[in-house]
């Protein structure tokens, strides 16, 4: 397997970024293994789902970020689970935690969103964990697209646990409006659930048009990522993407 490109700023001001999406199951499993997987992927951004939401949740998430050489950007209990972490390379312009309309009897969902800068680039970011219920999930897919458009930036990424396969209506809705990074540039493994017997892809990273996808998939065989850690860390496998984000006009490295 060819290695993914390393992060960096290119001569034309564009930024090569590594983005990781990961359902961490409230850190109820082997948090040391979880931190090792994240750190080995060397991400610039981590789109987290099922961040801790209850007692001392901020402290737990901060401990994970610190162990992986990252910082918290936004989200957690304030979004009912989605969160965004970043490397110190990112400059955070603004953040917003969004609670979606509740459905009686179902877990309330939310989005963690931010606008960040990497050298000459400006990027919108959204982490999500969509509903288990088909109709509510489809509505949330539309809200996700509206929210990305409302960030007011030319380039944006969204990722998370969709609770749906690529042939489902919500996944297809997102892939019709955005680039499904795994489909655009397959790399590593495909299926994200379950770690013990992966048989379906229900986690994904999407990018707006104009962002070049250099590779995307489950980091199986990636240096420093072991099968034992992937199995022990949580009940999902992560998705890692390398992206090239164009420079903002007028800004060069």
Secondary structure as a PSIPRED ss2 file (coil, helix, strand):
# PSIPRED VFORMAT (PSIPRED V4.0)

   1 X C   1.000  0.000  0.000
   2 X C   1.000  0.000  0.000
   3 X C   1.000  0.000  0.000
   4 X C   1.000  0.000  0.000
   5 X C   1.000  0.000  0.000
   6 X C   1.000  0.000  0.000
   7 X C   1.000  0.000  0.000
   8 X E   0.000  0.000  1.000
   9 X E   0.000  0.000  1.000
  10 X C   1.000  0.000  0.000
  11 X C   1.000  0.000  0.000
  12 X C   1.000  0.000  0.000
  13 X C   1.000  0.000  0.000
  14 X C   1.000  0.000  0.000
  15 X E   0.000  0.000  1.000
  16 X E   0.000  0.000  1.000
  17 X E   0.000  0.000  1.000
  18 X E   0.000  0.000  1.000
  19 X E   0.000  0.000  1.000
  20 X E   0.000  0.000  1.000
  21 X E   0.000  0.000  1.000
  22 X E   0.000  0.000  1.000
  23 X E   0.000  0.000  1.000
  24 X C   1.000  0.000  0.000
  25 X H   0.000  1.000  0.000
  26 X H   0.000  1.000  0.000
  27 X H   0.000  1.000  0.000
  28 X C   1.000  0.000  0.000
  29 X C   1.000  0.000  0.000
  30 X C   1.000  0.000  0.000
  31 X H   0.000  1.000  0.000
  32 X H   0.000  1.000  0.000
  33 X H   0.000  1.000  0.000
  34 X H   0.000  1.000  0.000
  35 X H   0.000  1.000  0.000
  36 X H   0.000  1.000  0.000
  37 X H   0.000  1.000  0.000
  38 X H   0.000  1.000  0.000
  39 X H   0.000  1.000  0.000
  40 X H   0.000  1.000  0.000
  41 X H   0.000  1.000  0.000
  42 X C   1.000  0.000  0.000
  43 X C   1.000  0.000  0.000
  44 X C   1.000  0.000  0.000
  45 X E   0.000  0.000  1.000
  46 X E   0.000  0.000  1.000
  47 X E   0.000  0.000  1.000
  48 X E   0.000  0.000  1.000
  49 X E   0.000  0.000  1.000
  50 X C   1.000  0.000  0.000
  51 X C   1.000  0.000  0.000
  52 X C   1.000  0.000  0.000
  53 X C   1.000  0.000  0.000
  54 X C   1.000  0.000  0.000
  55 X C   1.000  0.000  0.000
  56 X C   1.000  0.000  0.000
  57 X H   0.000  1.000  0.000
  58 X H   0.000  1.000  0.000
  59 X H   0.000  1.000  0.000
  60 X H   0.000  1.000  0.000
  61 X H   0.000  1.000  0.000
  62 X H   0.000  1.000  0.000
  63 X H   0.000  1.000  0.000
  64 X H   0.000  1.000  0.000
  65 X H   0.000  1.000  0.000
  66 X H   0.000  1.000  0.000
  67 X H   0.000  1.000  0.000
  68 X C   1.000  0.000  0.000
  69 X C   1.000  0.000  0.000
  70 X C   1.000  0.000  0.000
  71 X E   0.000  0.000  1.000
  72 X E   0.000  0.000  1.000
  73 X E   0.000  0.000  1.000
  74 X E   0.000  0.000  1.000
  75 X E   0.000  0.000  1.000
  76 X C   1.000  0.000  0.000
  77 X H   0.000  1.000  0.000
  78 X H   0.000  1.000  0.000
  79 X H   0.000  1.000  0.000
  80 X C   1.000  0.000  0.000
  81 X C   1.000  0.000  0.000
  82 X C   1.000  0.000  0.000
  83 X E   0.000  0.000  1.000
  84 X E   0.000  0.000  1.000
  85 X E   0.000  0.000  1.000
  86 X E   0.000  0.000  1.000
  87 X C   1.000  0.000  0.000
  88 X C   1.000  0.000  0.000
  89 X C   1.000  0.000  0.000
  90 X C   1.000  0.000  0.000
  91 X E   0.000  0.000  1.000
  92 X E   0.000  0.000  1.000
  93 X E   0.000  0.000  1.000
  94 X E   0.000  0.000  1.000
  95 X E   0.000  0.000  1.000
  96 X E   0.000  0.000  1.000
  97 X E   0.000  0.000  1.000
  98 X E   0.000  0.000  1.000
  99 X E   0.000  0.000  1.000
 100 X C   1.000  0.000  0.000
 101 X C   1.000  0.000  0.000
 102 X C   1.000  0.000  0.000
 103 X C   1.000  0.000  0.000
 104 X C   1.000  0.000  0.000
 105 X C   1.000  0.000  0.000
 106 X C   1.000  0.000  0.000
 107 X C   1.000  0.000  0.000
 108 X C   1.000  0.000  0.000
 109 X C   1.000  0.000  0.000
 110 X E   0.000  0.000  1.000
 111 X E   0.000  0.000  1.000
 112 X E   0.000  0.000  1.000
 113 X E   0.000  0.000  1.000
 114 X E   0.000  0.000  1.000
 115 X E   0.000  0.000  1.000
 116 X E   0.000  0.000  1.000
 117 X E   0.000  0.000  1.000
 118 X E   0.000  0.000  1.000
 119 X C   1.000  0.000  0.000
 120 X C   1.000  0.000  0.000
 121 X E   0.000  0.000  1.000
 122 X E   0.000  0.000  1.000
 123 X E   0.000  0.000  1.000
 124 X E   0.000  0.000  1.000
 125 X E   0.000  0.000  1.000
 126 X E   0.000  0.000  1.000
 127 X E   0.000  0.000  1.000
 128 X E   0.000  0.000  1.000
 129 X E   0.000  0.000  1.000
 130 X C   1.000  0.000  0.000
 131 X C   1.000  0.000  0.000
 132 X C   1.000  0.000  0.000
 133 X C   1.000  0.000  0.000
 134 X H   0.000  1.000  0.000
 135 X H   0.000  1.000  0.000
 136 X H   0.000  1.000  0.000
 137 X H   0.000  1.000  0.000
 138 X H   0.000  1.000  0.000
 139 X H   0.000  1.000  0.000
 140 X H   0.000  1.000  0.000
 141 X H   0.000  1.000  0.000
 142 X H   0.000  1.000  0.000
 143 X H   0.000  1.000  0.000
 144 X H   0.000  1.000  0.000
 145 X H   0.000  1.000  0.000
 146 X H   0.000  1.000  0.000
 147 X H   0.000  1.000  0.000
 148 X H   0.000  1.000  0.000
 149 X H   0.000  1.000  0.000
 150 X H   0.000  1.000  0.000
 151 X C   1.000  0.000  0.000
 152 X C   1.000  0.000  0.000
 153 X C   1.000  0.000  0.000
 154 X C   1.000  0.000  0.000
 155 X C   1.000  0.000  0.000
 156 X E   0.000  0.000  1.000
 157 X E   0.000  0.000  1.000
 158 X E   0.000  0.000  1.000
 159 X E   0.000  0.000  1.000
 160 X E   0.000  0.000  1.000
 161 X E   0.000  0.000  1.000
 162 X C   1.000  0.000  0.000
 163 X C   1.000  0.000  0.000
 164 X C   1.000  0.000  0.000
 165 X C   1.000  0.000  0.000
 166 X C   1.000  0.000  0.000
 167 X C   1.000  0.000  0.000
 168 X C   1.000  0.000  0.000
 169 X H   0.000  1.000  0.000
 170 X H   0.000  1.000  0.000
 171 X H   0.000  1.000  0.000
 172 X H   0.000  1.000  0.000
 173 X H   0.000  1.000  0.000
 174 X H   0.000  1.000  0.000
 175 X H   0.000  1.000  0.000
 176 X H   0.000  1.000  0.000
 177 X H   0.000  1.000  0.000
 178 X C   1.000  0.000  0.000
 179 X E   0.000  0.000  1.000
 180 X E   0.000  0.000  1.000
 181 X H   0.000  1.000  0.000
 182 X H   0.000  1.000  0.000
 183 X H   0.000  1.000  0.000
 184 X H   0.000  1.000  0.000
 185 X C   1.000  0.000  0.000
 186 X E   0.000  0.000  1.000
 187 X C   1.000  0.000  0.000
 188 X C   1.000  0.000  0.000
 189 X E   0.000  0.000  1.000
 190 X C   1.000  0.000  0.000
 191 X C   1.000  0.000  0.000
 192 X C   1.000  0.000  0.000
 193 X E   0.000  0.000  1.000
 194 X C   1.000  0.000  0.000
 195 X C   1.000  0.000  0.000
 196 X C   1.000  0.000  0.000
 197 X C   1.000  0.000  0.000
 198 X C   1.000  0.000  0.000
 199 X C   1.000  0.000  0.000
 200 X E   0.000  0.000  1.000
 201 X C   1.000  0.000  0.000
 202 X C   1.000  0.000  0.000
 203 X E   0.000  0.000  1.000
 204 X E   0.000  0.000  1.000
 205 X E   0.000  0.000  1.000
 206 X E   0.000  0.000  1.000
 207 X E   0.000  0.000  1.000
 208 X C   1.000  0.000  0.000
 209 X C   1.000  0.000  0.000
 210 X C   1.000  0.000  0.000
 211 X C   1.000  0.000  0.000
 212 X E   0.000  0.000  1.000
 213 X E   0.000  0.000  1.000
 214 X E   0.000  0.000  1.000
 215 X E   0.000  0.000  1.000
 216 X E   0.000  0.000  1.000
 217 X E   0.000  0.000  1.000
 218 X E   0.000  0.000  1.000
 219 X C   1.000  0.000  0.000
 220 X C   1.000  0.000  0.000
 221 X C   1.000  0.000  0.000
 222 X C   1.000  0.000  0.000
 223 X C   1.000  0.000  0.000
 224 X C   1.000  0.000  0.000
 225 X C   1.000  0.000  0.000
 226 X C   1.000  0.000  0.000
 227 X H   0.000  1.000  0.000
 228 X H   0.000  1.000  0.000
 229 X H   0.000  1.000  0.000
 230 X H   0.000  1.000  0.000
 231 X H   0.000  1.000  0.000
 232 X H   0.000  1.000  0.000
 233 X H   0.000  1.000  0.000
 234 X C   1.000  0.000  0.000
 235 X C   1.000  0.000  0.000
 236 X C   1.000  0.000  0.000
 237 X C   1.000  0.000  0.000
 238 X C   1.000  0.000  0.000
 239 X E   0.000  0.000  1.000
 240 X E   0.000  0.000  1.000
 241 X E   0.000  0.000  1.000
 242 X E   0.000  0.000  1.000
 243 X E   0.000  0.000  1.000
 244 X E   0.000  0.000  1.000
 245 X E   0.000  0.000  1.000
 246 X C   1.000  0.000  0.000
 247 X C   1.000  0.000  0.000
 248 X C   1.000  0.000  0.000
 249 X C   1.000  0.000  0.000
 250 X C   1.000  0.000  0.000
 251 X C   1.000  0.000  0.000
 252 X C   1.000  0.000  0.000
 253 X C   1.000  0.000  0.000
